[in-house]
C-alpha cells in the first residue's frame, strides 16, 4: 500500500464545496510537515496549503478565505476543506508528507469545477 492515500476529489459546480483527505500509513512521529499542492495541465505544480505537526498553517493567496487545511494528529490524516470553488481551482491535487527520514507524495486526486 502507498504511504499516502488521497480521497475526496470529484466534479463540482462553481461555488460548491469539496473536502480532500490524505491518510498516512502507520505512525509518523511528532516531527512532520504535511501540505497540499495542485497541478493543472501545462502548468507547474503549486503549493496550496501546509500544516506543521504543531498546527501552524499556511494558505496561498489564491485560496485564502476559501480553503482550510487541518489535520487529525491521532489519525495522521490531513484535510483540505474547499469552499466557494472556482473553475480556476480545477487541477490534480497532491498531498505531501515530509519527516526527518522521508518525503512522500500521494497519488493525486482530480478536482474539476465546471458548470
PyMOL commands that set and color helices and strands:
alter all, ss='L'
color gray80, all
select helices_A, chain A and resi 87-89
alter helices_A, ss='H'
color red, helices_A
select strands_A, chain A and resi 4-7+10-12+18-24+32-39+46-52+57-59+67-72+77-82+91-99+103-105+109-113
alter strands_A, ss='S'
color yellow, strands_A
deselect
rebuild
show_as cartoon
